[in-house]
Amino acid sequence: MNKEVSDGKAARSRRSRSEIRAEEATAGSRRSAYKLNKEVSNGKAARSRRSRSEIRAEEATARSRRSAYKLTKHELEQLGKKTTYTYDNPDGKILESVPNPFADRRQNRHDVSGSIHIEAPEFTCLCPITGQPDFATIIIDYVPSERLVESKSLKLYLGAFRQFGEFHEACVNRIANDLIDLLDPSYLKVQGRFTPRGGIPLWPQAEYRKES
């Protein structure tokens, strides 16, 4: 009888220890699962926050672009309109400008510096004495402030030299000054790479730097 009682107590003790170990294992598993779920949830929330931030940035950029497009379209008289060509009167009023995206902090979020390089390889004008044609590549480099030169208006402006009599240096000087009047750039350089006349290539250059 005493042996049976002793065996029963031992069995209950073994079950108790076994149950305790099982409960501890279950609790540990639950803690691990909770920790994992929390990490996953935090990761999803972080990704969601980044996604919303990126979406807001993209929406702000899109609004800025739409606003600039509406403003530009309203202001321009050359782009998107019927073209009227002039070949003998390079008037600076032909030139038009558009907003500079480098100066817009919404579009230029990282404050990158911007510069513009333009080459017009089919420039022609006339010698004011002989009336003979001169040919050149006009190269324009500038650091813009608030405005950029609109490319179609620049094409029409340069084309207006075709039947216009002016020396090489005067052409380059005129182009530089008209662009400065239009853009008020931080820096501008205009170079005329004219084909040789009499075996002499002449490349006049005009350079401007805004005083700080």
Summary of the structure (lengths in Angstrom):
residues: 212
radius of gyration: 37.4
end to end distance: 109.5
largest distance: 139.0
contacts: 553
relative contact order: 0.11
helix: 50%
strand: 21%
